[in-house]
Amino acid sequence: MLIFYPRLPNGNVLWSCDNCDNTAQVSFSETTAVALYCSCNRKTNPQCNDDWYNKGLHLKRIPMENRNSYQRKNKRY
């Protein structure tokens, strides 16, 4: 499962913790599927979004023949 958060009129994404009522605005234009660390449980929430990025699940949905070009295209450094 992947959770998509609403985009605000200013372009930011409105994240909310699935364990408490904390919220935050995230300024990242490429996706609305975000995961942030929350002090309520000292974990990144929601776990499914964290797994999506940090366990490489997003790469498993990209066909093998396209992965190398996708990774080169999306490097940020």
MDAnalysis code that builds the backbone (N, CA, C; Angstrom):
import MDAnalysis as mda
import numpy as np

u = mda.Universe.empty(231, n_residues=77, atom_resindex=np.repeat(np.arange(77), 3), trajectory=True)
u.add_TopologyAttr("name", ["N", "CA", "C"] * 77)
u.add_TopologyAttr("resid", np.arange(1, 78))
u.add_TopologyAttr("resname", ["MET", "LEU", "ILE", "PHE", "TYR", "PRO", "ARG", "LEU", "PRO", "ASN", "GLY", "ASN", "VAL", "LEU", "TRP", "SER", "CYS", "ASP", "ASN", "CYS", "ASP", "ASN", "THR", "ALA", "GLN", "VAL", "SER", "PHE", "SER", "GLU", "THR", "THR", "ALA", "VAL", "ALA", "LEU", "TYR", "CYS", "SER", "CYS", "ASN", "ARG", "LYS", "THR", "ASN", "PRO", "GLN", "CYS", "ASN", "ASP", "ASP", "TRP", "TYR", "ASN", "LYS", "GLY", "LEU", "HIS", "LEU", "LYS", "ARG", "ILE", "PRO", "MET", "GLU", "ASN", "ARG", "ASN", "SER", "TYR", "GLN", "ARG", "LYS", "ASN", "LYS", "ARG", "TYR"])
u.atoms.positions = np.array([
    [0.838, -1.170, 0.000],
    [0.000, 0.000, 0.000],
    [0.887, 1.238, 0.000],
    [0.418, 2.283, -0.615],
    [1.119, 3.552, -0.662],
    [0.100, 4.646, -0.356],
    [0.464, 5.551, 0.553],
    [-0.448, 6.619, 0.951],
    [-0.019, 7.913, 0.267],
    [-0.957, 8.548, -0.425],
    [-0.723, 9.830, -1.072],
    [-1.416, 10.914, -0.257],
    [-0.682, 11.983, 0.031],
    [-1.219, 13.084, 0.826],
    [-1.656, 14.218, -0.084],
    [-2.561, 15.072, 0.413],
    [-3.064, 16.171, -0.433],
    [-2.008, 17.244, -0.667],
    [-2.081, 17.837, -1.831],
    [-1.202, 18.958, -2.160],
    [-1.952, 20.256, -1.834],
    [-1.276, 21.164, -1.162],
    [-1.851, 22.442, -0.783],
    [-1.751, 23.437, -1.937],
    [-2.516, 24.520, -1.884],
    [-2.456, 25.531, -2.950],
    [-1.050, 26.105, -3.169],
    [-0.220, 26.116, -2.132],
    [1.148, 26.646, -2.273],
    [2.114, 25.625, -2.886],
    [1.622, 24.422, -3.217],
    [2.454, 23.394, -3.838],
    [3.043, 22.404, -2.862],
    [2.992, 22.702, -1.565],
    [3.513, 21.782, -0.560],
    [2.551, 20.616, -0.362],
    [3.064, 19.541, 0.204],
    [2.262, 18.370, 0.531],
    [1.963, 18.414, 2.024],
    [0.715, 18.169, 2.397],
    [0.327, 18.169, 3.805],
    [0.400, 16.748, 4.345],
    [1.459, 16.452, 5.095],
    [1.662, 15.144, 5.727],
    [0.992, 15.145, 7.084],
    [0.452, 14.002, 7.487],
    [-0.066, 13.843, 8.841],
    [0.360, 12.471, 9.346],
    [0.726, 12.432, 10.613],
    [1.176, 11.176, 11.220],
    [-0.010, 10.237, 11.368],
    [0.187, 8.960, 11.055],
    [-0.892, 7.993, 11.202],
    [-0.958, 7.429, 12.618],
    [-0.090, 7.929, 13.524],
    [-0.074, 7.464, 14.902],
    [-0.551, 8.545, 15.875],
    [-0.451, 9.804, 15.496],
    [-0.887, 10.914, 16.348],
    [-1.481, 12.001, 15.453],
    [-1.682, 13.187, 15.964],
    [-2.294, 14.244, 15.151],
    [-1.284, 15.266, 14.633],
    [0.006, 14.949, 14.653],
    [1.020, 15.856, 14.121],
    [0.868, 16.006, 12.614],
    [1.123, 17.211, 12.125],
    [1.098, 17.487, 10.688],
    [2.337, 18.283, 10.316],
    [2.665, 18.264, 9.040],
    [3.791, 19.044, 8.535],
    [3.571, 19.302, 7.059],
    [4.141, 20.403, 6.589],
    [4.124, 20.693, 5.160],
    [5.464, 20.281, 4.578],
    [5.413, 19.534, 3.491],
    [6.616, 19.049, 2.828],
    [6.697, 19.717, 1.465],
    [7.815, 20.362, 1.191],
    [7.974, 21.017, -0.112],
    [8.813, 20.130, -1.019],
    [8.136, 19.222, -1.704],
    [8.774, 18.310, -2.639],
    [7.812, 18.120, -3.792],
    [8.180, 18.585, -4.936],
    [7.223, 18.665, -6.032],
    [6.997, 17.367, -6.798],
    [7.839, 16.368, -6.631],
    [7.740, 15.178, -7.476],
    [6.720, 14.148, -7.014],
    [6.358, 14.137, -5.756],
    [5.428, 13.119, -5.278],
    [4.608, 13.638, -4.115],
    [3.483, 12.991, -3.863],
    [2.711, 13.287, -2.658],
    [2.724, 12.093, -1.715],
    [3.537, 11.092, -2.034],
    [3.712, 9.930, -1.157],
    [4.957, 10.186, -0.315],
    [4.753, 10.720, 0.879],
    [5.875, 11.082, 1.738],
    [5.831, 10.289, 3.029],
    [6.983, 10.199, 3.680],
    [7.104, 9.560, 4.984],
    [8.076, 10.396, 5.808],
    [7.661, 10.791, 6.991],
    [8.487, 11.624, 7.860],
    [8.658, 10.988, 9.225],
    [9.776, 11.311, 9.874],
    [10.031, 10.881, 11.248],
    [9.099, 11.653, 12.174],
    [8.469, 10.957, 13.106],
    [7.606, 11.612, 14.087],
    [8.096, 11.279, 15.486],
    [8.098, 12.278, 16.348],
    [8.586, 12.093, 17.713],
    [7.617, 11.296, 18.583],
    [6.383, 11.115, 18.138],
    [5.404, 10.397, 18.961],
    [5.800, 8.943, 19.183],
    [6.368, 8.315, 18.172],
    [6.788, 6.916, 18.312],
    [8.227, 6.696, 17.860],
    [8.905, 7.808, 17.528],
    [10.303, 7.763, 17.091],
    [10.510, 6.847, 15.888],
    [9.566, 6.920, 14.968],
    [9.626, 6.130, 13.742],
    [9.230, 7.002, 12.565],
    [9.510, 6.504, 11.384],
    [9.069, 7.177, 10.169],
    [7.677, 6.685, 9.835],
    [6.764, 7.617, 9.649],
    [5.368, 7.289, 9.401],
    [4.901, 7.905, 8.097],
    [4.037, 7.259, 7.363],
    [3.561, 5.899, 7.542],
    [4.627, 4.886, 7.107],
    [4.628, 3.755, 7.746],
    [5.631, 2.726, 7.484],
    [5.592, 2.247, 6.039],
    [4.403, 2.163, 5.460],
    [4.304, 1.674, 4.080],
    [5.021, 2.615, 3.108],
    [4.923, 3.918, 3.321],
    [5.631, 4.849, 2.443],
    [7.130, 4.785, 2.681],
    [7.544, 4.611, 3.936],
    [8.960, 4.465, 4.245],
    [9.525, 3.224, 3.549],
    [8.811, 2.119, 3.618],
    [9.242, 0.881, 2.952],
    [9.326, 1.073, 1.439],
    [8.387, 1.818, 0.877],
    [8.344, 2.056, -0.565],
    [9.667, 2.609, -1.063],
    [10.207, 3.590, -0.335],
    [11.458, 4.219, -0.757],
    [12.692, 3.516, -0.201],
    [12.718, 3.218, 1.079],
    [13.942, 2.736, 1.718],
    [14.207, 1.245, 1.558],
    [13.200, 0.482, 1.209],
    [13.412, -0.944, 0.921],
    [13.432, -1.212, -0.578],
    [13.391, -0.140, -1.372],
    [13.503, -0.274, -2.816],
    [12.272, -0.832, -3.510],
    [11.122, -0.782, -2.850],
    [9.919, -1.329, -3.470],
    [9.535, -0.570, -4.731],
    [9.869, 0.721, -4.802],
    [9.553, 1.489, -6.009],
    [10.323, 0.969, -7.212],
    [11.497, 0.408, -6.993],
    [12.281, -0.141, -8.103],
    [11.723, -1.465, -8.606],
    [11.045, -2.204, -7.747],
    [10.482, -3.488, -8.155],
    [9.323, -3.302, -9.124],
    [8.757, -2.110, -9.165],
    [7.644, -1.849, -10.074],
    [8.125, -1.328, -11.421],
    [9.415, -1.056, -11.520],
    [9.992, -0.585, -12.776],
    [10.566, -1.798, -13.509],
    [10.217, -2.008, -14.771],
    [10.744, -3.164, -15.501],
    [12.272, -3.198, -15.478],
    [12.832, -4.387, -15.374],
    [14.281, -4.577, -15.278],
    [15.045, -3.813, -16.343],
    [14.563, -3.851, -17.575],
    [15.293, -3.226, -18.670],
    [15.323, -1.694, -18.552],
    [14.457, -1.110, -17.714],
    [14.408, 0.348, -17.565],
    [15.036, 0.857, -16.264],
    [15.432, -0.023, -15.367],
    [15.908, 0.403, -14.044],
    [17.173, 1.245, -14.092],
    [18.170, 0.838, -14.867],
    [19.426, 1.592, -14.902],
    [19.210, 3.002, -15.408],
    [18.439, 3.167, -16.464],
    [18.199, 4.509, -16.980],
    [17.382, 5.330, -15.986],
    [16.458, 4.706, -15.280],
    [15.650, 5.397, -14.279],
    [16.534, 5.883, -13.128],
    [17.435, 5.023, -12.654],
    [18.302, 5.393, -11.537],
    [19.252, 6.517, -11.935],
    [19.816, 6.460, -13.126],
    [20.720, 7.536, -13.583],
    [19.960, 8.850, -13.702],
    [18.771, 8.789, -14.236],
    [17.969, 9.985, -14.451],
    [17.567, 10.658, -13.140],
    [17.375, 9.880, -12.072],
    [16.851, 10.414, -10.820],
    [17.897, 10.612, -9.731],
    [19.183, 10.502, -10.056],
    [20.221, 10.780, -9.057],
    [20.175, 12.242, -8.680],
    [20.382, 12.543, -7.422],
    [20.252, 13.919, -6.926],
    [21.578, 14.538, -6.516],
    [22.690, 13.902, -6.776],
    [23.967, 14.504, -6.370],
    [24.901, 14.646, -7.513],
])
